[in-house]
Amino acid sequence: MERTVLFCSIMIILMMAWSGPPVSAEGKITITAQACKVHKLPPVSFSITPQGGAFIASRFPDKATYLMLSGPPGGVLNIAFIPYRDNGETEASLKSAIESRFKAHSTTPLIMGRIRDIDLKGSQYMALPFIAGTGPARGNWIAIPIPAEGEGLASMVIFCGVAASMRDTEPEIQKVFQNPEISKTLQTLELKTK
């Protein structure tokens, strides 16, 4: 019994040292270029403050994610910040990023919408809506590519998703932005130039 407790304690300490502890829903989270380099990810620099109390935050939860904000179990409520490389064909690059992130985890086809412009804190960004997953993991998502803001920094894509039913056959940006936790949290995004 003591060995099990000791082992679990050591594993928790190691996990926290690697990715940092989960952050409460109201705390400001900052991702720095230096932290990205430590985790062998392209450097970005931003901060965001989760709103509404629904999110658990995980910094660098895997080798391909800067930050994951996850809602409660039982459905889709996520905001993920992912490295992104735009090869000059933005729509094709964005679809490729979506497919590499979502297609490997689902046997159902992705349903892609049409690119739209969205306003995020007074700036215009393009967004591509899509539906991915099945059952409780079925989500209505948007992908928002964020260009590099400073010298030596990389681009990233923000994936935002809310639960979708089987009746949802067309991806809709508005369904994602109608979620108050997502819309209020995105309004706190601060892109850094260093």
Residue pairs with C-beta under 8 A, 6 or more apart in sequence:
18 60
19 58
19 59
19 60
19 61
20 58
20 59
20 60
22 56
22 57
22 58
23 29
23 50
23 56
23 57
23 59
25 50
25 51
25 52
25 53
25 54
25 55
25 56
25 57
26 49
26 50
26 51
26 53
27 49
27 50
27 57
28 47
28 48
28 49
28 188
29 47
29 48
29 49
29 50
29 57
29 59
29 67
30 46
30 47
31 44
31 45
31 46
31 47
31 59
31 66
31 67
31 81
32 45
32 192
33 43
33 44
33 45
33 152
33 153
33 194
34 43
35 59
35 60
36 42
36 43
36 44
36 66
37 43
39 60
39 63
40 63
41 60
41 63
41 64
41 66
41 83
42 83
42 85
42 154
43 152
43 153
43 154
44 66
44 81
44 83
44 148
44 153
44 154
44 155
44 156
45 149
45 150
45 153
45 191
45 192
45 193
45 194
46 81
46 156
46 189
46 190
46 191
46 192
47 188
47 189
47 190
47 192
48 67
48 69
48 79
48 185
48 186
48 188
48 189
48 190
49 185
49 188
50 57
50 69
50 181
50 185
50 188
51 180
51 181
51 184
51 185
51 188
52 180
52 181
52 184
52 185
54 71
54 72
54 77
54 181
55 69
55 70
55 71
55 77
55 79
55 181
55 185
56 69
56 70
56 71
57 67
57 68
57 69
57 70
58 67
58 68
58 70
59 66
59 67
60 66
60 67
61 68
64 82
64 83
64 101
65 80
65 81
65 82
66 81
66 82
66 83
66 156
67 80
67 81
68 78
68 79
68 80
68 81
69 78
69 79
69 80
69 185
70 77
70 78
71 77
71 78
71 181
74 136
75 136
75 163
76 133
76 136
76 137
76 138
76 139
76 140
76 141
76 161
76 162
76 163
76 164
77 161
77 162
77 163
77 179
77 181
77 182
78 139
78 159
78 160
78 161
79 158
79 159
79 160
79 161
79 182
79 185
79 186
80 101
80 158
80 159
81 156
81 157
81 158
82 97
82 101
82 156
82 157
82 158
82 159
83 154
83 155
83 156
83 157
84 93
84 94
84 97
84 145
84 146
84 154
84 155
84 156
84 157
85 93
85 154
85 155
86 93
86 94
86 145
86 147
86 155
87 93
90 126
90 145
91 115
91 128
93 145
94 115
94 126
94 128
94 143
94 145
94 157
95 112
95 128
97 143
97 145
97 157
98 110
98 112
98 128
98 130
98 132
98 141
98 143
98 159
99 110
101 159
102 110
102 130
102 132
102 133
102 141
103 110
103 132
105 133
106 132
106 133
106 134
106 137
107 134
108 132
108 133
108 134
110 130
110 131
110 132
111 130
111 131
111 132
111 169
111 170
111 171
112 128
112 129
112 130
112 171
113 128
113 129
113 130
113 170
113 171
113 172
113 173
114 128
114 129
115 126
115 127
115 128
116 126
116 127
116 128
116 129
116 173
117 124
117 125
117 126
117 127
118 124
118 125
118 126
118 127
118 142
118 144
118 173
118 177
119 125
120 144
120 186
120 187
120 189
121 186
121 187
121 189
125 144
125 145
125 146
126 144
126 145
127 142
127 143
127 144
127 173
128 142
128 143
129 140
129 141
129 142
129 171
129 172
129 173
129 176
130 141
130 142
130 143
130 171
131 138
131 139
131 140
131 141
131 164
131 168
131 169
131 170
131 171
132 138
132 139
132 141
132 161
133 139
133 164
136 163
138 163
138 164
138 165
138 166
138 168
139 161
139 162
139 163
139 164
140 161
140 162
140 163
140 164
140 168
140 171
140 172
140 175
140 176
141 159
141 160
141 161
141 171
141 176
142 159
142 160
142 161
142 171
142 173
142 176
143 157
143 158
143 159
144 157
144 158
144 160
145 155
145 156
145 157
146 155
146 156
146 157
146 158
146 191
147 155
148 154
148 155
149 191
149 192
149 193
150 192
150 193
150 194
151 193
153 193
153 194
158 186
160 176
160 182
160 186
161 176
162 175
162 176
162 179
162 182
164 175
168 175
176 182
177 183
